[in-house]
């Protein structure tokens, strides 16, 4: 695995750290380590969080089931794609990702590279892995500057594969599995005959709670679903270090992992979950995390929280279109000239995720896959029959000057 990283929502909790190791008889120092970010880097993270919150709310509006997205994984994969875009396609995707207008693609790449490199070593108690890959069809010409950027700035694995062979599908799915500790074993069921490239990002996280729950205290407790129903679920109980806050329509708790650089934030709405997610904005998210950051210590609190484990898959094409990424998905309009001179477009963006939360901690993984296809033109017809009323015209072809235009209703008429 190439890089290490963490879900973008946790970035708002990063503040300062010395070491979480401890001498015999001493309590560990649970002060988070500071990351060295420029003002521009912090600005990029802020706007990336905005992208993540908006993407989540758009998906949540359509789903009445367990779901999890990785804004960091999606942002990383789409930023790789951004390096190959031009014209309106570039502007639309950059705006969708919420990147500031005054920042260049080179500066964005540098922020990403610096951030992931630091996240790699920020907490030895937390395992983080982030990897990128470009798989392209053998014989398809990819521009060298694009591949060089993918290699140097994103440390991406790059390989040309014969997409017509079943082994290519195996290779791509194995890459996803290998880079998520086996938690996401498959991301593609088949490869389209028009597919020429897949841009991929894999993210893996495993962290133990800084204050773990006692397994002996876990028991079945009722969990009240939206509406009048309830179900008995396996629920953890512990007097654990945490921070709490509340606001209009919600209460929230923050639980740390390892040396406390990374945390889980749980927000419990007062009303229904759909009502809350519909009102969730980046501003509200910042209000919640700022309230946690204003508290210096994780005070001990008796916490009940259900254990949970699930996998999720979602095509994000419609949501990204609604956020402004339009031309990239449109054959004939997409400008991916930074990748190739061929007429290509983005056929899909999808994300596969996995999460498991228990008494010890959390394991989570995500793979974002962007499919790129060559624009297919309809085959030339073998015959053309004019046997009904029609329009005709005469033009000068080099200037498209229209000289005559008319219609024929009945060829026998005068």
C-alpha positions, 0 to 999 in steps of 0.5 A: 500500500502506497499512502496512509490516510483517514476519513476527511470528517476526522480532519476537523479534530486534528489539533496537537500531540506529543506521544501516546506511549507510556512508561510503566506506572504512567498514564499515556499522553493522549494529546494529539499531534499537530500537522504542519499545514499551510494556510492554503492547505487548511483552506483546501481541507475546509472546502473538502469537508464541505464537499463531503457533507454535501455529497453525504446529504445528497446520498442520505436523501435517497437512502433509508438504510445503513450507508457510509461514504468516504469523502477523502477517498472520493475527493482523492480519486476525483482530484486525480481525474481533475488533473486530466480535465480541461475547459468547462469540464475542469471548472465544473469538477473543481467547483464540485470539489469546492476547491477555491478558485485561486488555487492551481491544480499543482497547489491542490496536488501538493496539499494532498501529497503533504497531508497524506504523508503526514497522516501516515505517521501521526498516530502509531496506535492507528493503522491507516492505509491510502493507495491510488491506482490507474489501470488502462487498456493496453494499446490505449494511448495515455499522455505521459505528463498525466501518468507522471503526475499520478506517479509523483504526486499521488504515488499511484500504481500504474498498469496497462491491462488487456481488458478483454481477458478475465485476468484484468478483472481479477487484477483490479478486484485484487488490488481493491482487496489487498489495499483494504485488508480484504474488507472490500474484495470486489468493486467491478463485476465486469469491464465494458467493451468501451472501458479504457481506464479506471482511476481508483483510490483505496482507504483503510482505517483501523483504530482502537478506542483510546478508552475501550468498552468492557465486553462483559458489559455489552448486552441487548438493549432496545434501539428505536427506529424512526417511527414507533418501532424498536429492536433489541440490539447488541449495545456496548456500555462503558465509562469512557473518555468522551466529549459531548455537545448539543444544539438545536435538534441534536446531541453529539458525542466524540470518542477518540482513537489511539493518541486521539488524533482521530475520533468518531463523532456520533450525532443523535437527532431529536426528531427523525434522521431524514429531517436532520440530514436534510438540514445538515450543512458544512456550517452545522458540521463545523459548529459541532466539531468546533464545540468539541475542539473548545473542550480541552479534555475527554471527560469520563461518561457512561456511554451506551452505543450499539455495535454495528457492521455493514458493507455499502455500495453506491454509484455517485454519478447522479449526486455529482451531476447535481453538484455541478459535475456535468460535462465529464459524464457527457460523451462529446462534451467531456474534456479529458484532454489531459489524459488522452487525445481520444474522445473519452468521458467518465462513465461512472463514479462509485464507492464501496465501503465497509465499517465495523464498530465493536468494544475494541475500536473501529475498522473501516475501508473504502474504494472509489472507482472512476470508470473512463470510456471511449465515446462510441459512435453509432455504426454506419447504416448498411442502407438508408430508405427515404419513403416518407415526407422529408426535409431537404437543404442545399448548403456550402459545406466549408462555411455551412452557408444554407442556400436552400431548404425545403420539404417534400410531402409528395414526390409526385406533386408539382 
